[in-house]
Amino acid sequence: MKLCQGQTWKQGPQYVRIVRLERLEVEYKSMTSLTTKEGPVQVTSKKDFCRLLKGAQLLPPPKKPAIARKAAGHATPAK
């Protein structure tokens, strides 16, 4: 399993987002709703975190709005 900071996983009725990822530990947030993004932040070992995610589904990263991409210099060239 490849873990990256910012990933969001769906585990049953809750969502788990990786807040901080280090070599041996993971800081994550458990949420019941992605819209409110409220929930406790917890720290655990990578091994225990992978056990927690067993059977969970990785959600695709949220798409950035076109305005944010242009501001960041990622505008598509005009034809």
C-alpha positions in Angstrom: 0.0 0.0 0.0 1.4 3.4 -1.0 0.6 6.1 1.5 0.8 9.8 0.6 0.0 12.9 2.6 -3.4 14.3 1.9 -5.0 11.0 0.8 -8.6 10.4 1.9 -9.9 6.9 2.5 -13.5 5.7 3.1 -13.8 3.2 5.8 -17.5 2.2 6.4 -19.4 5.3 7.4 -16.3 7.4 8.2 -13.6 9.1 6.2 -9.9 9.0 7.1 -7.5 11.7 5.8 -3.7 11.6 6.2 -2.7 14.9 7.7 1.1 14.2 8.3 3.1 11.3 7.0 6.5 10.5 8.5 8.8 7.5 8.2 7.3 5.5 11.2 4.1 7.4 12.1 1.0 8.8 10.6 -1.1 11.7 11.9 -4.7 11.3 10.6 -8.1 12.8 10.9 -11.3 10.8 11.3 -14.4 12.5 9.9 -18.0 11.5 9.4 -18.5 14.1 6.6 -16.2 15.4 3.9 -18.1 18.7 3.7 -17.6 19.7 7.4 -14.1 18.3 7.7 -14.6 18.1 11.4 -13.1 15.3 13.5 -10.4 14.3 16.0 -6.7 14.2 14.9 -4.9 11.1 16.0 -1.3 9.8 15.7 -0.4 6.2 15.3 2.4 4.0 13.8 2.3 3.3 10.0 1.8 -0.4 10.8 -1.3 0.3 12.9 -2.6 2.8 10.3 -2.4 0.2 7.6 -4.3 -2.2 9.8 -6.9 0.5 10.3 -7.3 0.9 6.5 -7.8 -2.8 5.8 -10.8 -3.0 3.5 -11.0 0.8 3.0 -11.4 2.5 -0.3 -9.0 5.3 -1.5 -11.0 8.3 -2.8 -9.7 10.2 -5.8 -8.0 13.6 -5.0 -10.4 16.6 -5.2 -10.1 18.6 -8.4 -8.8 22.1 -8.1 -11.0 24.9 -9.6 -9.8 26.3 -12.9 -9.2 29.7 -11.3 -6.8 28.2 -8.8 -4.9 26.4 -11.6 -4.5 29.7 -13.6 -3.3 31.5 -10.5 -0.7 28.8 -9.9 0.6 29.2 -13.4 -0.9 26.1 -14.9 -3.1 27.7 -17.5 -3.5 25.9 -20.8 -2.1 27.7 -23.8 -4.5 29.4 -26.2 -4.9 27.9 -29.7 
